[in-house]
Amino acid sequence: MNTLSSEQLLEALNWRYATKKFNPTAKIPAEVWQTLESALVLSPSSFGLQPWKFFVVTDPLTKAGLVSHSWGQSQPADCSHLVVFAVKTGLDEAHVDRFLERQVEVRGGSVESLGGYRNLMVGSLQKAADAGHLDTWQTHQVYIALGQFMTAAALLGIDTCPMEGIVPHEYDKALDLVGSGYRTVVACAAGYRAEDDKYASQKKVRFPASEVVKHV
């Protein structure tokens, strides 16, 4: 496996920033986008249950319509691809069983042999549901995928902007998610920065490592 050097990784992460202004004429090549989709699919999650769906929006009219549901920010309209990260609500035994069937399909074996693992997962989900924070737990998983997507994009030279400044229920309406079992959590615009985006050249402002990293 080819590996990046430490310098290459840090260079990509320092190059990345929350892009405020995209070049609306610059589109991500299909083969590059396919790699980014694969990075999304490969995102880790608790128990591997993948409680999400990623809605990729490229239709110009749909993207433009989302601006009014994004506090007037232009990134949804101007970016090449807008990814809407949605969480699967009310995760249940049926989802666990579907995951285990997929595991057997990929790795072999039998569903019956995974009975103990199934009970562990179902028990954890039920405990969270009884405590009233099942959907919150699963929503947290979505941000793992968002982080992986942004890092992968930076390594490929693709600009991104994570967007929590949106109206999720309006996104749900625009993307026909109402009643689907999924709801919008966060969005991320991807594409190429505009040459006149002043934020591209600004230095990152971070607290010193000594303040945010503690070795114990």
C-alpha positions as a Markdown table, in Angstrom:
| # | Residue | x | y | z |
|---|---|---|---|---|
| 1 | Met | 0.0 | 0.0 | 0.0 |
| 2 | Asn | 1.3 | 3.4 | -0.9 |
| 3 | Thr | 1.5 | 5.8 | 2.0 |
| 4 | Leu | 1.7 | 9.6 | 2.3 |
| 5 | Ser | 4.5 | 11.2 | 4.0 |
| 6 | Ser | 3.8 | 13.2 | 7.2 |
| 7 | Glu | 4.7 | 16.3 | 5.3 |
| 8 | Gln | 2.2 | 15.6 | 2.5 |
| 9 | Leu | -0.6 | 15.0 | 5.0 |
| 10 | Leu | 0.0 | 18.2 | 6.9 |
| 11 | Glu | 0.3 | 20.1 | 3.7 |
| 12 | Ala | -3.1 | 18.9 | 2.5 |
| 13 | Leu | -4.7 | 19.7 | 5.9 |
| 14 | Asn | -3.1 | 23.2 | 6.0 |
| 15 | Trp | -4.3 | 23.8 | 2.5 |
| 16 | Arg | -7.9 | 22.9 | 3.4 |
| 17 | Tyr | -10.2 | 25.5 | 4.7 |
| 18 | Ala | -13.9 | 26.1 | 4.8 |
| 19 | Thr | -14.3 | 27.5 | 1.4 |
| 20 | Lys | -16.6 | 30.5 | 1.4 |
| 21 | Lys | -16.6 | 31.2 | -2.4 |
| 22 | Phe | -16.6 | 28.4 | -5.0 |
| 23 | Asn | -15.9 | 28.7 | -8.7 |
| 24 | Pro | -19.3 | 27.9 | -10.2 |
| 25 | Thr | -17.8 | 26.9 | -13.5 |
| 26 | Ala | -15.3 | 24.3 | -12.1 |
| 27 | Lys | -16.7 | 20.8 | -11.9 |
| 28 | Ile | -15.1 | 17.8 | -10.1 |
| 29 | Pro | -14.2 | 15.2 | -12.7 |
| 30 | Ala | -16.3 | 12.1 | -12.6 |
| 31 | Glu | -13.5 | 9.7 | -11.7 |
| 32 | Val | -12.4 | 11.9 | -8.8 |
| 33 | Trp | -15.9 | 12.2 | -7.5 |
| 34 | Gln | -16.3 | 8.4 | -7.6 |
| 35 | Thr | -13.3 | 8.2 | -5.4 |
| 36 | Leu | -14.9 | 10.6 | -2.9 |
| 37 | Glu | -18.1 | 8.6 | -2.9 |
| 38 | Ser | -16.1 | 5.5 | -2.1 |
| 39 | Ala | -14.5 | 7.4 | 0.8 |
| 40 | Leu | -18.0 | 8.1 | 2.1 |
| 41 | Val | -19.0 | 4.5 | 1.8 |
| 42 | Leu | -15.8 | 3.4 | 3.7 |
| 43 | Ser | -16.5 | 5.7 | 6.6 |
| 44 | Pro | -16.4 | 4.0 | 10.0 |
| 45 | Ser | -19.4 | 3.8 | 12.3 |
| 46 | Ser | -20.4 | 2.3 | 15.7 |
| 47 | Phe | -20.8 | -1.5 | 15.2 |
| 48 | Gly | -20.3 | -0.8 | 11.5 |
| 49 | Leu | -24.1 | -0.2 | 11.3 |
| 50 | Gln | -23.8 | 2.8 | 8.9 |
| 51 | Pro | -26.9 | 4.7 | 10.1 |
| 52 | Trp | -26.9 | 7.2 | 7.2 |
| 53 | Lys | -27.5 | 8.0 | 3.6 |
| 54 | Phe | -25.6 | 10.5 | 1.6 |
| 55 | Phe | -27.6 | 12.6 | -0.9 |
| 56 | Val | -25.4 | 14.0 | -3.7 |
| 57 | Val | -27.0 | 17.1 | -5.2 |
| 58 | Thr | -25.7 | 18.3 | -8.6 |
| 59 | Asp | -28.8 | 19.6 | -10.3 |
| 60 | Pro | -28.3 | 23.4 | -10.7 |
| 61 | Leu | -31.9 | 24.3 | -9.9 |
| 62 | Thr | -32.0 | 22.1 | -6.8 |
| 63 | Lys | -28.8 | 23.5 | -5.5 |
| 64 | Ala | -29.9 | 27.0 | -6.1 |
| 65 | Gly | -33.1 | 26.4 | -4.3 |
| 66 | Leu | -31.2 | 25.3 | -1.2 |
| 67 | Val | -29.6 | 28.6 | -0.8 |
| 68 | Ser | -32.7 | 30.1 | 0.8 |
| 69 | His | -32.6 | 27.2 | 3.3 |
| 70 | Ser | -28.9 | 27.9 | 4.0 |
| 71 | Trp | -29.1 | 31.3 | 5.6 |
| 72 | Gly | -28.5 | 32.8 | 2.1 |
| 73 | Gln | -25.0 | 31.3 | 1.8 |
| 74 | Ser | -24.0 | 30.8 | -1.9 |
| 75 | Gln | -22.0 | 27.6 | -1.5 |
| 76 | Pro | -24.8 | 25.2 | -2.3 |
| 77 | Ala | -25.5 | 26.9 | -5.6 |
| 78 | Asp | -21.8 | 27.5 | -6.6 |
| 79 | Cys | -20.2 | 24.3 | -5.6 |
| 80 | Ser | -19.7 | 21.4 | -8.0 |
| 81 | His | -21.3 | 18.7 | -5.7 |
| 82 | Leu | -23.3 | 19.3 | -2.5 |
| 83 | Val | -23.5 | 16.3 | -0.1 |
| 84 | Val | -26.4 | 16.2 | 2.3 |
| 85 | Phe | -25.6 | 13.9 | 5.2 |
| 86 | Ala | -28.8 | 12.3 | 6.5 |
| 87 | Val | -29.2 | 10.1 | 9.6 |
| 88 | Lys | -31.4 | 7.0 | 9.6 |
| 89 | Thr | -33.9 | 7.6 | 12.4 |
| 90 | Gly | -35.2 | 5.0 | 14.8 |
| 91 | Leu | -32.5 | 2.4 | 14.0 |
| 92 | Asp | -34.1 | -1.0 | 14.7 |
| 93 | Glu | -33.6 | -4.8 | 14.6 |
| 94 | Ala | -34.5 | -4.8 | 10.9 |
| 95 | His | -31.5 | -2.6 | 10.2 |
| 96 | Val | -29.3 | -4.8 | 12.3 |
| 97 | Asp | -30.5 | -7.9 | 10.4 |
| 98 | Arg | -29.8 | -6.3 | 7.1 |
| 99 | Phe | -26.3 | -5.4 | 8.2 |
| 100 | Leu | -25.6 | -9.0 | 9.3 |
| 101 | Glu | -26.9 | -10.3 | 6.0 |
| 102 | Arg | -24.6 | -8.0 | 4.2 |
| 103 | Gln | -21.7 | -9.2 | 6.4 |
| 104 | Val | -22.4 | -12.8 | 5.5 |
| 105 | Glu | -22.6 | -11.8 | 1.9 |
| 106 | Val | -19.2 | -10.2 | 2.0 |
| 107 | Arg | -17.3 | -12.4 | 4.5 |
| 108 | Gly | -19.1 | -15.7 | 4.3 |
| 109 | Gly | -20.4 | -17.7 | 7.2 |
| 110 | Ser | -23.9 | -17.7 | 8.5 |
| 111 | Val | -26.3 | -15.3 | 10.2 |
| 112 | Glu | -26.9 | -17.9 | 12.9 |
| 113 | Ser | -23.3 | -17.8 | 13.9 |
| 114 | Leu | -23.6 | -14.1 | 14.5 |
| 115 | Gly | -26.4 | -14.4 | 17.0 |
| 116 | Gly | -24.3 | -13.1 | 19.9 |
| 117 | Tyr | -23.1 | -10.1 | 18.0 |
| 118 | Arg | -26.7 | -9.4 | 16.9 |
| 119 | Asn | -27.9 | -9.5 | 20.5 |
| 120 | Leu | -25.2 | -7.1 | 21.6 |
| 121 | Met | -26.1 | -4.6 | 18.9 |
| 122 | Val | -29.8 | -4.9 | 19.4 |
| 123 | Gly | -29.4 | -4.5 | 23.2 |
| 124 | Ser | -27.3 | -1.4 | 22.7 |
| 125 | Leu | -29.8 | 0.2 | 20.4 |
| 126 | Gln | -32.7 | -0.7 | 22.7 |
| 127 | Lys | -30.9 | 0.7 | 25.7 |
| 128 | Ala | -30.2 | 4.0 | 23.8 |
| 129 | Ala | -33.9 | 4.1 | 22.7 |
| 130 | Asp | -35.1 | 3.6 | 26.2 |
| 131 | Ala | -32.9 | 6.4 | 27.4 |
| 132 | Gly | -34.3 | 8.6 | 24.6 |
| 133 | His | -31.0 | 9.3 | 22.8 |
| 134 | Leu | -30.9 | 6.7 | 20.1 |
| 135 | Asp | -31.2 | 9.2 | 17.3 |
| 136 | Thr | -28.7 | 11.5 | 18.9 |
| 137 | Trp | -26.2 | 8.6 | 19.1 |
| 138 | Gln | -26.6 | 7.8 | 15.5 |
| 139 | Thr | -26.4 | 11.5 | 14.5 |
| 140 | His | -23.0 | 11.6 | 16.1 |
| 141 | Gln | -21.9 | 8.9 | 13.7 |
| 142 | Val | -22.8 | 11.1 | 10.7 |
| 143 | Tyr | -20.0 | 13.5 | 11.7 |
| 144 | Ile | -17.5 | 10.8 | 11.4 |
| 145 | Ala | -18.4 | 10.4 | 7.8 |
| 146 | Leu | -18.3 | 14.2 | 7.3 |
| 147 | Gly | -14.7 | 14.3 | 8.7 |
| 148 | Gln | -13.6 | 11.4 | 6.5 |
| 149 | Phe | -15.1 | 13.1 | 3.4 |
| 150 | Met | -13.4 | 16.4 | 4.1 |
| 151 | Thr | -10.0 | 14.8 | 4.7 |
| 152 | Ala | -10.2 | 12.6 | 1.6 |
| 153 | Ala | -11.2 | 15.7 | -0.4 |
| 154 | Ala | -8.3 | 17.7 | 0.8 |
| 155 | Leu | -5.9 | 14.9 | -0.1 |
| 156 | Leu | -7.3 | 14.9 | -3.6 |
| 157 | Gly | -7.1 | 18.7 | -3.9 |
| 158 | Ile | -10.8 | 19.2 | -3.7 |
| 159 | Asp | -12.2 | 22.1 | -1.7 |
| 160 | Thr | -15.0 | 21.7 | 0.8 |
| 161 | Cys | -17.2 | 23.7 | 3.2 |
| 162 | Pro | -19.1 | 21.9 | 6.0 |
| 163 | Met | -22.4 | 23.6 | 6.5 |
| 164 | Glu | -24.5 | 23.4 | 9.7 |
| 165 | Gly | -25.9 | 26.8 | 8.9 |
| 166 | Ile | -28.9 | 25.2 | 7.1 |
| 167 | Val | -32.6 | 24.6 | 7.9 |
| 168 | Pro | -32.7 | 20.8 | 8.1 |
| 169 | His | -36.4 | 20.3 | 7.8 |
| 170 | Glu | -36.5 | 22.5 | 4.7 |
| 171 | Tyr | -33.7 | 20.4 | 3.2 |
| 172 | Asp | -35.8 | 17.4 | 4.0 |
| 173 | Lys | -38.7 | 18.8 | 2.0 |
| 174 | Ala | -36.6 | 19.9 | -0.9 |
| 175 | Leu | -35.0 | 16.4 | -1.2 |
| 176 | Asp | -38.2 | 14.5 | -0.5 |
| 177 | Leu | -36.9 | 13.0 | 2.8 |
| 178 | Val | -40.1 | 13.6 | 4.8 |
| 179 | Gly | -41.4 | 10.2 | 5.7 |
| 180 | Ser | -38.4 | 8.4 | 4.3 |
| 181 | Gly | -36.9 | 7.4 | 7.6 |
| 182 | Tyr | -34.0 | 9.7 | 7.1 |
| 183 | Arg | -33.5 | 13.4 | 8.1 |
| 184 | Thr | -30.9 | 16.0 | 7.2 |
| 185 | Val | -28.1 | 16.5 | 9.7 |
| 186 | Val | -25.4 | 18.6 | 7.9 |
| 187 | Ala | -24.3 | 19.4 | 4.4 |
| 188 | Cys | -20.9 | 19.8 | 2.8 |
| 189 | Ala | -20.2 | 21.7 | -0.4 |
| 190 | Ala | -17.4 | 20.4 | -2.6 |
| 191 | Gly | -15.7 | 21.8 | -5.6 |
| 192 | Tyr | -12.9 | 24.3 | -6.4 |
| 193 | Arg | -12.3 | 27.7 | -4.6 |
| 194 | Ala | -12.8 | 30.9 | -6.5 |
| 195 | Glu | -9.6 | 32.8 | -7.2 |
| 196 | Asp | -10.9 | 35.8 | -5.3 |
| 197 | Asp | -11.9 | 34.0 | -2.1 |
| 198 | Lys | -10.0 | 36.1 | 0.4 |
| 199 | Tyr | -10.2 | 33.4 | 3.0 |
| 200 | Ala | -8.1 | 31.0 | 0.9 |
| 201 | Ser | -4.8 | 32.8 | 1.8 |
| 202 | Gln | -5.5 | 33.5 | 5.4 |
| 203 | Lys | -3.4 | 31.6 | 8.0 |
| 204 | Lys | -5.2 | 29.1 | 10.1 |
| 205 | Val | -5.9 | 30.2 | 13.7 |
| 206 | Arg | -5.5 | 27.3 | 16.1 |
| 207 | Phe | -4.6 | 27.1 | 19.7 |
| 208 | Pro | -1.1 | 25.7 | 20.3 |
| 209 | Ala | -0.9 | 21.9 | 20.5 |
| 210 | Ser | 0.3 | 22.2 | 24.1 |
| 211 | Glu | -3.2 | 23.6 | 25.0 |
| 212 | Val | -5.4 | 21.1 | 23.2 |
| 213 | Val | -3.3 | 17.9 | 23.3 |
| 214 | Lys | -2.5 | 16.3 | 26.6 |
| 215 | His | -0.3 | 13.2 | 27.0 |
| 216 | Val | -1.3 | 11.0 | 29.9 |
